[in-house]
């Protein structure tokens, strides 16, 4: 093995094995070898540069994590790596090597001081006007991202090796996924849809689509309606849900998902689609959420760190046109039900079609 790539304080500790164990004859030689192989990822990547496929126009600022700057003395390599990305502008923040307050367990033992350091760090980040804060320590990322969310800042946090995936190193193929919060099979298809972004070089675009339940299945709220088909579909959905540790209770009436769709569109515009949608699906199918209630949807929006008042303004102004555009796109794609994946124009309707979707993506050479 040529190099070890530990992260955080582990890298500092491992780099000191040679010194710490120098008086231990049984371990001294091996410890020196191990310590000599510790490298920061950015340093390693600089030795094997890649040619970006396209530019990534953005402004970034870089936070010097304590383990790198003070522990390993690594300051320039991450900046050189970031500067090698076409289109990236680096804006140096004041006190870039000031501790953010995470510091292992420090934020648990000294929460007041840790929070003050996080505020000071966030002040410096926001002052740069950058689009991204780039940092190479997961503890720092949790601490700083949490403070930026509290401020409702739109500055995104990224590790250096993740930033190129946003727009440079990989040009992601897009597939569509039409869904409805009030569809149990959409709920069951969400995690497999998320998983596709991990197993393949692609981006899933989640598009809301409303199905007219009465038109498809008949007037189910009438006493004399034949509910046998719908009842069986829920039996199947609950069987699958049980296997996956999910809960699906059949709703007591036919709900309109329009307001929940507005919330999903608003969350997507603010990079919070998944946390918002996960909550909607989970609570609606446990009968804990009224998707037609403005107060309930606003509370969910606030729960994922977004401004509920701004959401309500969106719901009363632009949301309808945005949702109508989604429905118009569905009509062009000849969508008739959810969940439906569309891969290169080919539709796959139903949660149980995911394996066919995967086979098509594999045939397209998109498997990672």
C-alpha positions as CSV (number, residue, x, y, z in Angstrom):
1,X,0.0,0.0,0.0
2,X,1.5,3.3,-1.1
3,X,-0.6,5.7,1.0
4,X,-3.1,5.8,3.9
5,X,-5.9,8.4,3.6
6,X,-7.5,8.7,7.1
7,X,-9.7,11.7,7.8
8,X,-10.0,14.1,10.7
9,X,-7.9,13.7,13.8
10,X,-7.2,10.1,12.8
11,X,-4.7,11.3,10.2
12,X,-2.8,13.3,12.8
13,X,-2.7,10.5,15.3
14,X,-1.6,7.9,12.7
15,X,1.1,10.3,11.4
16,X,2.6,10.4,14.9
17,X,2.8,6.6,15.4
18,X,6.4,6.5,14.5
19,X,7.3,9.0,17.2
20,X,4.8,7.6,19.8
21,X,6.1,4.0,19.4
22,X,9.8,4.7,18.7
23,X,10.7,3.1,22.1
24,X,8.7,0.0,21.5
25,X,11.0,-2.5,19.6
26,X,8.1,-4.7,18.6
27,X,6.2,-1.9,16.8
28,X,8.8,0.9,16.1
29,X,9.7,-0.1,12.5
30,X,6.1,-0.8,11.4
31,X,5.0,2.4,13.1
32,X,7.5,4.5,11.2
33,X,6.4,2.9,7.9
34,X,2.7,3.5,8.6
35,X,3.3,7.2,9.6
36,X,5.3,7.8,6.5
37,X,2.4,6.7,4.3
38,X,-0.2,9.2,5.8
39,X,-1.3,11.7,3.1
40,X,-4.1,14.1,2.7
41,X,-6.5,13.4,-0.1
42,X,-6.0,16.7,-1.8
43,X,-2.2,16.1,-1.9
44,X,-2.8,12.7,-3.5
45,X,-5.2,14.1,-6.1
46,X,-2.7,16.8,-7.1
47,X,-0.3,14.0,-8.1
48,X,-2.9,12.4,-10.4
49,X,-4.8,15.3,-11.9
50,X,-7.9,14.8,-14.1
51,X,-9.1,17.0,-17.0
52,X,-12.5,18.4,-16.1
53,X,-15.2,17.9,-18.7
54,X,-16.7,21.3,-18.3
55,X,-16.4,24.5,-16.2
56,X,-18.0,25.0,-12.8
57,X,-18.7,28.7,-12.4
58,X,-18.8,29.4,-8.7
59,X,-17.1,31.3,-5.9
60,X,-15.8,29.3,-3.0
61,X,-14.1,29.9,0.3
62,X,-11.9,27.4,2.1
63,X,-11.9,26.5,5.8
64,X,-8.6,25.2,7.2
65,X,-9.5,22.3,9.5
66,X,-7.4,22.1,12.6
67,X,-6.2,18.6,11.9
68,X,-4.9,19.6,8.5
69,X,-3.5,23.1,9.1
70,X,-2.2,22.7,12.6
71,X,-1.8,18.9,12.8
72,X,-0.3,18.0,9.4
73,X,0.7,21.4,8.2
74,X,-1.4,21.0,5.0
75,X,-2.6,24.4,3.8
76,X,-1.7,24.9,0.1
77,X,-2.6,21.5,-1.4
78,X,-6.4,21.9,-1.0
79,X,-6.3,25.4,-2.4
80,X,-4.2,24.3,-5.4
81,X,-6.6,21.5,-6.1
82,X,-9.6,23.8,-6.0
83,X,-7.9,26.4,-8.1
84,X,-7.3,23.7,-10.8
85,X,-11.1,23.5,-11.4
86,X,-12.0,25.7,-14.4
87,X,-14.4,28.5,-13.5
88,X,-13.8,28.3,-9.7
89,X,-12.9,31.5,-7.9
90,X,-11.4,31.2,-4.5
91,X,-12.2,34.0,-1.9
92,X,-10.1,33.8,1.2
93,X,-12.1,34.3,4.4
94,X,-10.7,36.0,7.5
95,X,-9.3,33.7,10.1
96,X,-9.5,30.7,7.8
97,X,-7.6,28.5,10.3
98,X,-9.7,29.5,13.3
99,X,-11.3,26.5,15.0
100,X,-15.0,26.2,14.1
101,X,-15.8,24.8,17.6
102,X,-16.4,21.2,16.6
103,X,-13.1,19.9,17.8
104,X,-14.0,16.3,18.5
105,X,-16.1,16.2,21.6
106,X,-15.4,19.8,22.5
107,X,-18.8,20.9,21.2
108,X,-20.4,18.5,23.7
109,X,-18.3,19.4,26.7
110,X,-18.2,23.1,26.0
111,X,-21.3,23.9,24.0
112,X,-21.4,27.6,24.7
113,X,-17.9,28.3,23.5
114,X,-18.3,25.9,20.6
115,X,-21.4,27.8,19.5
116,X,-19.6,31.1,19.8
117,X,-16.8,29.8,17.6
118,X,-19.3,28.5,15.1
119,X,-21.0,31.9,14.9
120,X,-17.6,33.6,14.4
121,X,-16.7,31.2,11.7
122,X,-20.1,31.6,10.0
123,X,-19.7,35.4,10.1
124,X,-16.4,35.1,8.2
125,X,-17.9,32.7,5.7
126,X,-21.0,34.8,4.9
127,X,-18.8,37.9,4.6
128,X,-17.0,36.4,1.6
129,X,-20.3,36.1,-0.5
130,X,-19.1,32.7,-1.6
131,X,-21.5,30.0,-3.1
132,X,-19.6,27.2,-1.3
133,X,-17.7,26.7,1.9
134,X,-15.2,23.9,1.2
135,X,-13.7,22.0,4.1
136,X,-12.0,18.6,4.6
137,X,-13.2,17.5,8.0
138,X,-16.6,15.9,8.6
139,X,-16.8,17.3,12.2
140,X,-16.2,20.8,10.8
141,X,-18.8,20.3,8.1
142,X,-21.5,19.2,10.6
143,X,-20.7,22.2,12.8
144,X,-20.5,24.9,10.1
145,X,-23.4,23.5,8.0
146,X,-25.6,23.5,11.1
147,X,-24.8,27.2,11.9
148,X,-25.4,28.2,8.3
149,X,-28.8,26.4,8.3
150,X,-29.7,28.3,11.5
151,X,-29.1,31.5,9.5
152,X,-31.0,30.2,6.5
153,X,-27.9,30.8,4.5
154,X,-27.8,29.4,0.9
155,X,-24.1,28.8,1.1
156,X,-23.5,25.1,0.6
157,X,-20.8,23.1,2.4
158,X,-18.7,20.6,0.5
159,X,-15.6,18.4,1.0
160,X,-12.9,19.1,-1.7
161,X,-13.4,15.8,-3.3
162,X,-17.2,16.3,-3.5
163,X,-17.1,19.7,-5.1
164,X,-16.1,18.6,-8.6
165,X,-19.0,16.1,-8.6
166,X,-21.4,19.0,-8.4
167,X,-20.4,20.2,-11.9
168,X,-17.0,19.4,-13.2
169,X,-15.7,15.8,-13.0
170,X,-18.9,14.0,-13.9
171,X,-21.6,15.2,-16.2
172,X,-24.6,13.4,-14.8
173,X,-27.2,11.8,-16.9
174,X,-30.8,12.8,-15.9
175,X,-33.7,10.5,-15.5
176,X,-37.2,11.5,-14.4
177,X,-39.3,10.2,-11.6
178,X,-43.0,11.1,-11.4
179,X,-44.5,10.7,-8.0
180,X,-47.3,11.6,-5.7
181,X,-47.2,11.9,-1.9
182,X,-50.6,10.3,-1.7
183,X,-49.5,7.2,-3.7
184,X,-48.3,4.3,-1.5
185,X,-46.3,2.9,-4.4
186,X,-44.6,6.2,-4.9
187,X,-43.6,6.0,-1.2
188,X,-42.2,2.5,-1.8
189,X,-40.2,3.7,-4.9
190,X,-38.5,6.7,-3.2
191,X,-35.6,4.9,-1.6
192,X,-34.9,2.8,-4.7
193,X,-34.9,6.1,-6.6
194,X,-32.4,7.7,-4.1
195,X,-30.3,4.6,-4.4
196,X,-29.9,5.0,-8.2
197,X,-27.9,8.2,-7.6
198,X,-25.4,6.2,-5.5
199,X,-25.1,3.2,-7.8
200,X,-25.1,5.0,-11.2
201,X,-23.7,8.3,-12.6
202,X,-27.0,10.0,-12.9
203,X,-29.3,12.5,-11.3
204,X,-33.0,11.8,-10.5
205,X,-35.3,14.7,-11.2
206,X,-38.4,14.2,-9.0
207,X,-41.5,15.6,-10.7
208,X,-44.9,15.7,-8.9
209,X,-47.9,14.3,-10.8
210,X,-51.5,14.1,-9.6
211,X,-53.7,11.2,-10.5
212,X,-57.5,11.6,-10.6
213,X,-58.3,8.7,-8.2
214,X,-62.1,8.9,-8.9
215,X,-61.5,8.8,-12.6
216,X,-59.2,5.8,-12.4
217,X,-60.9,3.7,-9.7
218,X,-64.4,5.2,-9.5
219,X,-66.1,7.2,-6.8
220,X,-64.5,5.5,-3.8
221,X,-66.2,7.7,-1.3
222,X,-69.7,6.5,-2.2
223,X,-71.2,3.8,0.1
224,X,-72.0,1.5,-2.8
225,X,-68.6,1.9,-4.6
226,X,-66.7,-1.3,-5.4
227,X,-63.5,-0.9,-3.4
228,X,-62.1,-4.4,-4.0
229,X,-59.3,-3.4,-6.4
230,X,-58.1,-0.5,-4.3
231,X,-58.3,-2.6,-1.1
232,X,-56.1,-5.3,-2.8
233,X,-53.6,-2.7,-3.9
234,X,-53.2,-1.5,-0.3
235,X,-52.7,-5.1,0.8
236,X,-49.9,-5.4,-1.6
237,X,-48.4,-2.0,-0.6
238,X,-48.5,-2.9,3.1
239,X,-46.8,-6.3,2.4
240,X,-43.9,-4.6,0.7
241,X,-43.8,-1.8,3.3
242,X,-43.6,-4.4,6.1
243,X,-40.6,-6.0,4.4
244,X,-38.8,-2.7,4.4
245,X,-39.7,-1.6,7.9
246,X,-42.2,1.1,6.6
247,X,-45.7,1.8,7.8
248,X,-48.7,2.3,5.4
249,X,-52.1,2.9,6.8
250,X,-54.8,3.4,4.1
251,X,-56.1,7.0,4.2
252,X,-59.6,7.6,5.4
253,X,-60.5,9.8,2.4
254,X,-59.2,10.9,-1.0
255,X,-56.7,13.7,-0.3
256,X,-55.5,16.4,-2.7
257,X,-51.7,16.5,-2.7
258,X,-51.5,19.9,-4.3
259,X,-50.4,21.8,-1.2
260,X,-47.9,19.1,-0.3
261,X,-46.6,19.3,-3.9
262,X,-46.2,23.1,-3.4
263,X,-44.1,22.3,-0.4
264,X,-42.0,19.8,-2.4
265,X,-41.3,22.3,-5.2
266,X,-40.4,25.0,-2.6
267,X,-38.1,22.6,-0.8
268,X,-36.4,21.5,-4.1
269,X,-35.7,25.1,-4.9
270,X,-33.9,25.4,-1.6
271,X,-32.0,22.1,-1.7
272,X,-34.2,20.4,0.9
273,X,-36.4,18.2,-1.3
274,X,-35.4,14.9,0.3
275,X,-35.7,15.8,4.0
276,X,-39.0,17.4,3.3
277,X,-40.4,14.6,1.1
278,X,-39.2,11.9,3.5
279,X,-41.2,13.5,6.3
280,X,-44.3,14.0,4.2
281,X,-44.4,10.3,3.1
282,X,-43.6,8.9,6.5
283,X,-46.2,11.0,8.4
284,X,-48.9,10.9,5.8
285,X,-48.9,7.1,5.6
286,X,-48.9,6.9,9.4
287,X,-52.0,9.1,9.3
288,X,-50.0,11.8,11.3
289,X,-50.1,14.5,8.6
290,X,-53.0,16.4,6.9
291,X,-51.5,17.2,3.5
292,X,-54.3,19.6,2.8
293,X,-53.5,21.8,5.9
294,X,-51.5,24.9,5.3
295,X,-50.4,25.0,8.9
296,X,-49.2,21.4,8.8
297,X,-47.2,21.8,5.5
298,X,-45.8,25.1,6.8
299,X,-44.6,23.4,9.9
300,X,-42.8,20.7,7.9
301,X,-41.2,23.4,5.8
302,X,-39.9,25.1,8.9
303,X,-38.7,21.7,10.3
304,X,-36.3,21.3,7.4
305,X,-34.9,24.7,8.0
306,X,-36.8,26.8,5.5
307,X,-38.9,30.0,6.1
308,X,-42.6,29.1,6.4
309,X,-43.7,32.6,5.6
310,X,-41.7,32.6,2.4
311,X,-43.2,29.2,1.5
312,X,-46.8,30.6,2.0
313,X,-45.9,33.5,-0.3
314,X,-44.7,31.0,-2.9
315,X,-47.8,28.9,-2.4
316,X,-50.0,31.9,-3.1
317,X,-48.1,33.2,-6.1
318,X,-45.7,31.1,-8.3
319,X,-46.5,27.6,-7.0
320,X,-49.5,26.9,-9.2
321,X,-47.7,27.8,-12.4
322,X,-44.7,25.7,-11.4
323,X,-47.0,22.7,-10.7
324,X,-48.9,23.2,-13.9
325,X,-45.6,23.1,-15.7
326,X,-44.9,19.7,-14.1
327,X,-48.3,18.4,-15.2
328,X,-47.7,19.7,-18.7
329,X,-44.3,17.9,-18.9
330,X,-46.0,14.7,-17.7
331,X,-48.6,15.1,-20.4
332,X,-45.8,15.4,-23.0
333,X,-44.2,12.3,-21.5
334,X,-47.6,10.5,-21.8
335,X,-47.6,9.8,-18.0
336,X,-50.8,8.1,-16.8
337,X,-49.9,7.0,-13.3
338,X,-47.3,7.0,-10.5
339,X,-44.7,6.1,-9.8
340,X,-43.2,6.3,-13.2
341,X,-39.5,6.5,-14.2
342,X,-38.6,7.9,-17.5
343,X,-35.1,6.9,-18.8
344,X,-34.1,8.4,-22.2
345,X,-37.8,8.7,-23.1
346,X,-38.7,5.2,-22.1
347,X,-41.4,4.9,-19.3
348,X,-41.3,2.4,-16.5
349,X,-44.5,2.5,-14.5
350,X,-44.7,1.0,-11.0
351,X,-42.5,0.4,-8.0
352,X,-41.8,-3.1,-9.2
353,X,-40.2,-2.0,-12.5
354,X,-37.0,-0.8,-10.7
355,X,-35.0,-3.8,-11.8
356,X,-35.8,-3.0,-15.5
357,X,-34.7,0.6,-14.9
358,X,-31.4,-0.7,-13.5
359,X,-30.9,-3.0,-16.4
360,X,-31.4,-0.2,-18.9
361,X,-29.1,2.1,-16.9
362,X,-26.4,-0.6,-16.9
363,X,-26.8,-1.1,-20.6
364,X,-26.2,2.6,-21.0
365,X,-22.9,2.3,-19.2
366,X,-24.0,4.4,-16.2
367,X,-23.1,1.9,-13.5
368,X,-20.4,3.3,-11.2
